[in-house]
Amino acid sequence: MFTKSYERYIRQIRVKDFGHEAQNKVNNAKVLVVGAGALGSPVLSYLAAAGVGTIGVLDSDEVDLTNLQRQVIYTTNDIGQPKAVVASHRLSEMNPEIKIVTHLVRLHKDNALEIIRNYDLVIDCTDNFPSKFLVNDACVMLKKPCIIGGVLRFSGQLSVYNHKGGPTFRCLLAEEPDPLEAPSCSEAGVIGMIPGIVGSMQALEALKVITGIGKTLSGRLLNLDGLTMTFDEFEITLNPENLKINELKEYEYSCPDSILKGREIDGQQFLEMISSASPPFVMAFADDDTPLSAMGQQWDTIPLYELPNKVPKLPQDKKIILVCEFGLKSQAALRFLVTKHKLDNVYTLKDGMASLKLM
């Protein structure tokens, strides 16, 4: 008589070279998934379906309407609810035989080691470099493998790091890229199927790490070009110096709430300010030279990476309003001007020029 568990996993148990031994390893594994968004959706779903014994779901964000185009674990009814809570509930419904641990927090240097040490493997599904470096560094210190993926527009990348003496994420990127030159998927956009593909591959790599079956992507970066549906592979060489990390650094995010507080203006405020007798100085950002306009006024745009060269010419005697299409480039510019140049007269148009079209 088949047990319930046996029947649930029979199709993968029957796979040659997998079998009962591999399934037992999967059932006993503890995996932490950092980020329950676009990449996290397929990762969490397939890990739960495969029977990973303990799955940690770490995310401090809430479900937003803009998430639903690619974060397929959520529905319209979930908008406004904590992602980690909703995702954990979905996984429990999918497979009630596994243990789900909900971490409704943001990973930072003071909790990373405490959380990660309880797991065998970490899968980074975040959309920012600070989190990826933090996950990598904590895993190096705790001698845990991690699988890190990333997506942007039509492309995606992933690899396995710190696995059996293999390279770390710092062997691929020594330091965090300049946020003025490295767009996020929120800023540049992403086609929803790309994280579906990359996340599924992250889950497959996790199964291989857990069971020891096959050849993992350790030492290899796999790059997907979704427009041509081609894959390229690049070698990652171990730098032994990157194994000597002994403390965690608190990386800054693109624009922390502490910086944004009191510096975001809404569309109505913006329109009133630019039409006042003492209008602010408006600086506009875009990847091309398409100007931005509102109420008959037009502003030439510059790419974000040119901002450092413009700082000496910024006015000191009036408010500076930073604008872009969706508000993300202007947030990055705000962080740069406040943290690097200590300017206190700069503000950002919340949700960008696109928000004006909704008024």
C-alpha positions as CSV (number, residue, x, y, z in Angstrom):
1,M,0.0,0.0,0.0
2,F,1.5,3.3,-1.0
3,T,1.8,6.0,1.6
4,K,0.5,9.5,1.0
5,S,4.0,10.9,0.7
6,Y,5.2,8.1,-1.6
7,E,2.3,8.8,-4.0
8,R,2.9,12.6,-3.9
9,Y,6.5,12.2,-5.0
10,I,6.3,9.0,-7.1
11,R,7.0,10.7,-10.4
12,Q,10.3,12.1,-9.3
13,I,11.2,9.0,-7.3
14,R,10.9,7.0,-10.5
15,V,13.5,9.2,-12.3
16,K,16.7,7.2,-12.9
17,D,19.5,8.2,-10.6
18,F,17.0,10.0,-8.2
19,G,15.0,7.4,-6.3
20,H,14.2,7.0,-2.7
21,E,17.6,8.1,-1.4
22,A,17.4,11.5,-3.1
23,Q,13.8,12.0,-2.1
24,N,14.7,11.4,1.5
25,K,17.4,14.1,1.3
26,V,14.9,16.5,-0.2
27,N,12.4,15.7,2.6
28,N,15.0,16.4,5.2
29,A,16.4,19.5,3.6
30,K,16.1,23.1,5.0
31,V,16.1,25.8,2.4
32,L,15.7,29.6,2.9
33,V,14.3,31.6,0.1
34,V,15.1,35.3,0.4
35,G,12.6,37.3,-1.6
36,A,9.1,36.0,-2.4
37,G,8.6,38.0,-5.6
38,A,9.1,37.2,-9.3
39,L,11.9,34.7,-8.8
40,G,10.6,33.5,-5.5
41,S,7.3,32.5,-6.9
42,P,8.5,29.6,-9.1
43,V,11.3,28.8,-6.6
44,L,8.9,28.4,-3.7
45,S,6.3,26.6,-5.7
46,Y,8.6,24.0,-7.1
47,L,10.5,23.4,-3.8
48,A,7.2,22.9,-2.0
49,A,5.9,20.5,-4.7
50,A,9.2,18.6,-4.7
51,G,8.8,18.0,-0.9
52,V,11.6,20.1,0.6
53,G,11.1,19.4,4.3
54,T,11.5,22.9,5.6
55,I,11.2,26.1,3.5
56,G,11.9,29.5,5.0
57,V,10.1,32.4,3.3
58,L,11.7,35.7,3.9
59,D,10.2,39.0,2.6
60,S,9.1,42.2,4.3
61,D,7.1,43.6,1.4
62,E,3.4,43.6,0.6
63,V,1.7,42.5,-2.6
64,D,1.2,45.3,-5.0
65,L,-0.9,45.4,-8.3
66,T,2.4,45.9,-10.3
67,N,3.6,42.5,-8.9
68,L,0.9,40.4,-10.5
69,Q,2.4,40.5,-14.0
70,R,5.2,38.2,-12.9
71,Q,4.7,37.1,-9.3
72,V,2.3,34.3,-10.1
73,I,2.0,33.0,-6.6
74,Y,-0.3,35.9,-5.8
75,T,-3.8,37.0,-6.9
76,T,-5.6,40.3,-7.0
77,N,-7.3,39.5,-3.7
78,D,-3.8,39.4,-2.1
79,I,-3.0,43.1,-2.8
80,G,-1.9,44.9,0.4
81,Q,-1.2,41.6,2.2
82,P,2.4,40.6,3.4
83,K,4.0,38.5,0.7
84,A,5.7,36.2,3.1
85,V,2.4,35.4,4.8
86,V,0.4,34.9,1.6
87,A,3.2,32.8,0.0
88,S,3.5,30.6,3.1
89,H,-0.2,30.0,3.1
90,R,-0.1,29.0,-0.6
91,L,2.7,26.6,0.0
92,S,0.9,25.0,2.9
93,E,-2.1,24.5,0.7
94,M,0.1,23.1,-2.0
95,N,1.9,20.6,0.3
96,P,0.7,20.3,3.9
97,E,3.3,17.7,4.6
98,I,6.2,20.2,4.7
99,K,7.1,22.9,7.3
100,I,6.9,26.5,6.3
101,V,8.8,29.1,8.3
102,T,7.7,32.7,7.7
103,H,10.2,35.5,8.1
104,L,8.4,38.8,7.8
105,V,11.5,40.9,8.0
106,R,14.2,42.5,5.8
107,L,17.5,40.7,5.8
108,H,20.2,42.9,7.3
109,K,23.6,42.5,8.9
110,D,22.2,42.1,12.4
111,N,19.8,39.2,11.6
112,A,21.3,37.5,8.6
113,L,23.6,35.1,10.4
114,E,21.0,34.2,13.0
115,I,18.4,33.4,10.3
116,I,20.6,31.7,7.7
117,R,22.4,29.4,10.2
118,N,19.2,27.4,10.6
119,Y,19.2,26.3,6.9
120,D,21.2,24.1,4.7
121,L,21.0,26.2,1.6
122,V,19.9,29.8,0.7
123,I,18.3,30.9,-2.5
124,D,18.5,34.6,-3.2
125,C,15.5,35.8,-5.2
126,T,15.8,39.5,-4.5
127,D,16.0,42.3,-7.1
128,N,18.9,44.3,-5.7
129,F,22.6,43.9,-5.3
130,P,22.8,44.8,-1.6
131,S,20.8,41.8,-0.7
132,K,22.8,39.5,-2.9
133,F,26.1,40.6,-1.4
134,L,24.6,40.3,2.1
135,V,23.4,36.7,1.4
136,N,26.7,35.8,-0.1
137,D,28.8,37.1,2.7
138,A,26.6,35.5,5.4
139,C,26.8,32.2,3.6
140,V,30.6,32.4,3.3
141,M,30.9,33.0,7.0
142,L,28.5,30.1,7.8
143,K,29.9,27.9,5.1
144,K,26.5,27.5,3.4
145,P,25.9,27.2,-0.4
146,C,23.7,29.8,-2.0
147,I,22.0,30.1,-5.4
148,I,21.7,33.6,-6.7
149,G,19.6,34.7,-9.7
150,G,18.8,38.0,-11.4
151,V,16.5,39.2,-14.2
152,L,16.2,42.3,-16.3
153,R,14.1,43.1,-19.3
154,F,14.4,39.9,-21.5
155,S,17.5,38.5,-19.8
156,G,18.3,36.4,-16.7
157,Q,21.3,35.0,-15.0
158,L,22.0,32.5,-12.2
159,S,24.8,30.5,-10.6
160,V,25.6,28.4,-7.5
161,Y,28.0,30.0,-5.1
162,N,30.1,28.9,-2.1
163,H,29.4,25.2,-2.9
164,K,32.1,22.6,-2.1
165,G,34.9,25.1,-2.3
166,G,33.6,26.8,-5.4
167,P,33.6,30.5,-6.2
168,T,31.5,33.0,-4.3
169,F,29.3,35.9,-5.6
170,R,32.2,38.2,-4.9
171,C,34.3,36.2,-7.4
172,L,31.8,37.4,-10.0
173,L,31.4,40.9,-8.7
174,A,33.9,42.2,-6.2
175,E,31.8,45.1,-5.1
176,E,28.3,46.4,-5.4
177,P,27.7,48.2,-8.7
178,D,27.1,51.9,-8.6
179,P,23.3,52.3,-8.3
180,L,23.5,55.2,-10.8
181,E,24.7,52.8,-13.4
182,A,22.9,49.6,-12.5
183,P,19.2,49.7,-13.2
184,S,16.9,47.4,-11.2
185,C,14.1,45.3,-12.8
186,S,11.7,47.8,-11.2
187,E,13.3,50.6,-13.1
188,A,14.1,48.9,-16.5
189,G,11.2,46.4,-16.5
190,V,11.2,42.7,-17.0
191,I,9.1,40.3,-19.1
192,G,7.2,38.1,-16.7
193,M,8.2,34.8,-18.2
194,I,11.9,35.5,-17.6
195,P,11.8,35.2,-13.8
196,G,9.6,32.1,-14.3
197,I,12.3,30.5,-16.3
198,V,15.2,31.6,-14.2
199,G,13.4,30.8,-10.9
200,S,12.6,27.3,-12.2
201,M,16.3,26.8,-12.9
202,Q,17.2,28.0,-9.4
203,A,14.8,25.4,-7.9
204,L,16.4,22.7,-10.1
205,E,19.9,23.7,-9.0
206,A,18.7,23.6,-5.4
207,L,17.5,20.0,-5.9
208,K,20.9,19.1,-7.3
209,V,22.8,20.7,-4.4
210,I,20.6,18.9,-1.9
211,T,20.8,15.5,-3.5
212,G,24.3,15.6,-5.0
213,I,22.9,14.5,-8.3
214,G,24.3,15.9,-11.6
215,K,26.6,18.9,-12.1
216,T,25.6,22.2,-10.5
217,L,26.3,25.7,-11.9
218,S,29.1,26.2,-9.3
219,G,31.9,28.0,-11.1
220,R,29.6,28.8,-14.1
221,L,27.3,31.8,-14.7
222,L,24.4,30.8,-17.0
223,N,22.9,33.7,-19.0
224,L,19.6,33.6,-20.7
225,D,18.7,35.9,-23.6
226,G,14.9,35.5,-23.9
227,L,14.7,37.5,-27.2
228,T,16.7,34.9,-29.0
229,M,16.1,32.1,-26.5
230,T,19.8,31.3,-26.3
231,F,21.9,30.5,-23.3
232,D,25.5,31.5,-22.8
233,E,27.9,30.2,-20.1
234,F,30.7,32.1,-18.4
235,E,33.4,30.7,-16.1
236,I,33.7,32.1,-12.6
237,T,37.1,31.6,-11.1
238,L,37.6,31.3,-7.3
239,N,39.5,34.1,-5.6
240,P,40.5,32.6,-2.2
241,E,40.5,36.1,-0.7
242,N,36.8,36.1,-1.0
243,L,36.5,33.2,1.5
244,K,38.0,35.3,4.3
245,I,35.0,37.4,5.1
246,N,34.6,37.7,8.9
247,E,32.0,40.4,9.3
248,L,28.9,41.6,7.6
249,K,28.4,45.1,6.1
250,E,25.1,46.9,6.0
251,Y,24.6,47.8,2.3
252,E,22.4,50.7,1.4
253,Y,19.3,50.1,-0.7
254,S,18.5,52.2,-3.8
255,C,16.7,54.7,-1.5
256,P,15.9,53.7,2.1
257,D,12.7,55.0,3.7
258,S,14.8,57.2,6.1
259,I,16.1,59.2,3.1
260,L,12.7,59.4,1.4
261,K,10.9,60.6,4.5
262,G,9.8,64.2,3.9
263,R,11.4,64.3,0.5
264,E,8.6,62.8,-1.7
265,I,6.1,65.1,-3.3
266,D,2.9,64.0,-5.0
267,G,1.6,65.0,-8.4
268,Q,-0.7,67.7,-7.2
269,Q,2.1,69.3,-5.1
270,F,4.5,69.2,-8.1
271,L,2.0,70.9,-10.4
272,E,1.4,73.6,-7.9
273,M,5.1,74.2,-7.3
274,I,6.1,74.5,-11.0
275,S,3.3,76.9,-11.6
276,S,4.1,79.1,-8.6
277,A,5.8,82.5,-8.6
278,S,9.0,80.9,-7.3
279,P,9.2,77.6,-9.2
280,P,11.7,74.9,-8.2
281,F,14.6,73.7,-10.3
282,V,13.6,70.5,-12.1
283,M,16.1,67.9,-13.0
284,A,14.8,65.1,-15.3
285,F,16.3,61.7,-15.9
286,A,15.8,59.2,-18.8
287,D,17.9,56.7,-20.7
288,D,17.4,58.6,-23.9
289,D,17.0,62.3,-24.8
290,T,13.2,62.3,-24.8
291,P,12.2,65.4,-22.9
292,L,9.6,65.3,-20.1
293,S,6.9,67.8,-19.8
294,A,3.9,69.0,-17.7
295,M,1.6,72.0,-17.9
296,G,3.3,73.4,-21.0
297,Q,6.7,73.2,-19.4
298,Q,9.4,70.9,-20.8
299,W,12.7,69.6,-19.3
300,D,15.6,68.1,-21.1
301,T,16.6,64.7,-19.7
302,I,20.0,63.3,-18.8
303,P,21.0,59.7,-18.1
304,L,21.4,58.9,-14.5
305,Y,25.1,58.2,-14.7
306,E,25.7,61.9,-15.7
307,L,24.4,63.2,-12.4
308,P,27.8,63.5,-10.7
309,N,29.0,65.9,-13.4
310,K,25.9,68.1,-12.8
311,V,26.3,68.5,-9.1
312,P,28.5,71.6,-9.1
313,K,25.9,73.5,-11.2
314,L,22.9,72.7,-9.0
315,P,21.3,75.7,-7.4
316,Q,21.7,76.2,-3.7
317,D,19.0,78.8,-3.2
318,K,15.9,76.9,-4.4
319,K,14.2,73.5,-4.1
320,I,15.4,70.9,-6.6
321,I,12.8,68.5,-7.8
322,L,14.1,65.2,-9.3
323,V,11.8,63.6,-11.9
324,C,11.7,60.6,-14.2
325,E,9.1,58.5,-15.9
326,F,8.2,56.2,-12.9
327,G,10.1,57.7,-10.0
328,L,12.8,55.1,-9.6
329,K,15.7,57.0,-11.3
330,S,14.8,60.1,-9.3
331,Q,14.9,58.0,-6.1
332,A,18.4,56.8,-6.9
333,A,19.5,60.4,-7.7
334,L,18.0,61.6,-4.4
335,R,20.0,59.0,-2.5
336,F,23.2,60.0,-4.3
337,L,22.7,63.7,-3.6
338,V,21.7,63.3,0.0
339,T,24.2,60.7,1.1
340,K,27.2,61.7,-1.1
341,H,26.8,65.4,-1.2
342,K,24.7,66.2,1.9
343,L,22.2,68.3,-0.1
344,D,19.0,69.1,1.9
345,N,17.1,71.0,-0.7
346,V,16.3,68.0,-3.0
347,Y,13.0,66.2,-3.5
348,T,11.6,63.5,-5.7
349,L,8.3,63.3,-7.6
350,K,6.6,60.2,-6.1
351,D,5.8,57.6,-8.8
352,G,7.3,59.9,-11.5
353,M,5.7,61.7,-14.4
354,A,3.5,58.7,-15.1
355,S,1.5,59.6,-11.9
356,L,0.4,62.9,-13.5
357,K,-1.4,61.0,-16.2
358,L,-3.7,59.5,-13.6
359,M,-4.8,62.9,-12.3
